[in-house]
Structure formats: C-alpha cells, structure tokens
Amino acid sequence: MTSETLDISEARRTFNQLDTRLDKEPVIYITRHNKEAFAVINVEFLETILETIEIVSNPESYRMFMESLEDIKAGRLHDQDDVRRELDL
C-alpha cells in the first residue's frame, strides 16, 4: 500500500483538498520536523480496518475466515452460476 506524506504546513494550506487526495491514497501521513506526527485516513479504509480487527479478535469469526481461505486455496469455490444450478433457479 502506498501512502502520501505532507508537511504540516502544506497540510494546513491544502486542508480543504485532503478529501480528494484520500480518494487516491487511503492514508496521508502528516509530518512535523520531518517526523510523522499523525495521519488522515479515508473513512472507508478505516471501516475496513475496524471490521478486520473485529473478525480476528473473535475466535469463531477468525476460525471461519481461516477455513474460507483454505477453501479458496484448495479450489473449493462456487460461483453464482453454480449456486443457481444447484438451487434450480
């Protein structure tokens, strides 16, 4: 994942344009004295991170997720057409 870095002075000057920049980069790091001070994060990206944390912090959800990954690796997949055929739709 790529990210953008802005000096705090530039971030202040371009604050009203940060939302459009976040469409291209999910995280923009803001630096002060050449050190990362904080980050501005795209809301959709943040929600994805929070959902991921929720999944991996719940043992049952994590187990199901890992089983799904194993199914994918083993080629045990069903696409929409397979499901329709199976359900006679």
Secondary structure, 3 states (H helix, E strand, C coil): CCCEEEEHHHHHHCHHHHHHHHHHCCEEEEEECCEEEEEEECHHHHHHHHHHHHHHHCHHHHHHHHHHHHHHHCCCCCCHHHHHHHCCC
